[in-house]
Amino acid sequence: MTTNFITPPDFVSDPNHTILLVDVDPVDVETLAHLCAGHDESFNIYLFKEGMSELGWYDECVALADAIIVNTNETELSPAKDQLVSMPKTFHYGPKNFLNNPRGLENFLDYFIQRANERQSQTSSTL
């Protein structure tokens, strides 16, 4: 399976599960790339981090994403990240907790582990 890692100004139009990662550490993204290489599901993973100025692209990614994963470390993007956390498709990890969002993760890879477990459960129940 092929996973696409996408940065501004690009978009990918295929049916893969689409995820926006906000302020994820580059080392973590590299780890994710290795994990996705052996995964049985393809993803479109949009990457947005501090220092990027393509706000129109970012807004479109927020709208396109099936899931958004936010690193809550304090950065210049923190006000935007705090707004994202109120969305039902947003998961978060890091030092900040939100009472209105129970979708906290230990680390961003937990989302992919949960998704793989859910897919496996669905496959097992249809057998």
C-alpha positions in Angstrom: 0.0 0.0 0.0 1.1 3.6 -0.7 1.0 6.4 1.8 1.3 9.9 0.5 3.1 12.6 2.7 1.9 16.0 1.5 3.1 19.5 2.2 2.1 22.9 0.8 1.1 23.7 -1.8 0.2 20.2 -3.0 -3.0 18.1 -2.7 -3.7 14.5 -3.5 -7.0 13.4 -4.8 -7.4 9.7 -4.1 -9.7 7.7 -1.8 -7.1 7.1 1.0 -8.0 7.9 4.6 -6.8 11.5 5.0 -5.0 12.8 8.1 -3.7 16.3 8.9 -0.7 16.2 11.3 -0.1 19.6 13.0 3.3 20.4 14.5 4.4 16.8 14.6 8.2 16.3 15.1 10.0 15.5 11.9 11.6 12.4 13.6 8.1 11.2 14.4 7.0 11.7 10.8 10.0 9.6 9.6 9.0 6.8 12.1 5.5 7.0 10.7 6.8 6.7 7.1 8.6 3.5 8.1 5.5 2.1 9.8 3.2 2.9 6.9 5.5 1.1 4.5 4.4 -2.2 6.0 0.8 -1.2 6.8 -2.2 -2.7 5.0 -3.9 0.7 4.6 -2.9 3.7 2.5 -3.1 7.2 3.9 -2.9 10.8 2.6 -1.0 12.5 5.4 -0.9 16.3 5.2 1.9 17.9 7.2 1.6 21.4 8.7 4.0 22.9 11.2 5.2 26.1 12.7 6.8 28.4 10.2 4.6 27.4 7.3 2.6 30.4 6.0 0.1 28.7 3.6 -3.0 29.4 5.6 -5.4 28.8 2.6 -3.8 25.3 2.1 -4.1 24.6 5.8 -7.8 25.6 5.9 -8.5 23.3 3.0 -6.6 20.4 4.7 -8.7 20.9 7.8 -11.8 20.6 5.7 -10.5 17.5 3.7 -9.2 15.6 6.7 -10.9 12.5 8.0 -8.8 13.0 11.2 -6.6 15.7 12.6 -3.8 15.0 15.0 -2.4 17.9 17.0 0.8 18.1 19.0 -0.1 20.4 21.9 3.4 21.7 22.6 3.3 25.5 22.9 4.3 27.1 19.5 3.1 30.1 17.5 0.4 27.8 16.1 -1.1 27.2 19.6 -4.2 29.4 19.1 -5.0 27.6 15.8 -4.3 24.2 17.4 -6.6 25.1 20.4 -9.4 25.8 17.9 -8.8 22.5 16.1 -9.2 20.5 19.3 -12.9 21.5 19.5 -13.6 19.6 16.3 -14.9 16.1 16.7 -12.4 14.7 14.2 -9.4 16.0 16.2 -7.1 13.9 18.3 -4.3 15.5 20.4 -1.2 14.5 22.3 1.4 16.4 24.3 1.5 18.4 27.5 -1.8 20.2 27.1 -5.1 18.5 28.0 -8.6 19.5 27.0 -11.7 18.8 29.1 -14.0 19.2 26.0 -12.0 16.7 23.9 -11.6 13.1 25.3 -9.6 12.1 22.2 -6.2 12.5 23.9 -3.4 10.2 22.7 -0.2 9.2 24.5 1.6 9.9 21.2 0.5 10.5 17.7 1.2 6.8 16.6 -1.6 5.7 18.9 -4.1 6.9 16.4 -2.7 4.6 13.7 -2.6 1.6 16.2 -6.2 2.3 17.2 -7.2 2.5 13.5 -5.4 -0.8 12.7 -7.1 -2.5 15.7 -10.6 -1.2 14.6 -10.0 -2.4 11.0 -8.9 -5.8 12.3 -12.0 -6.1 14.5 -14.2 -5.2 11.6 -12.5 -7.8 9.4 -12.8 -10.5 12.1 -16.5 -9.8 12.7 -17.3 -10.2 9.0 -15.7 -13.7 8.8 
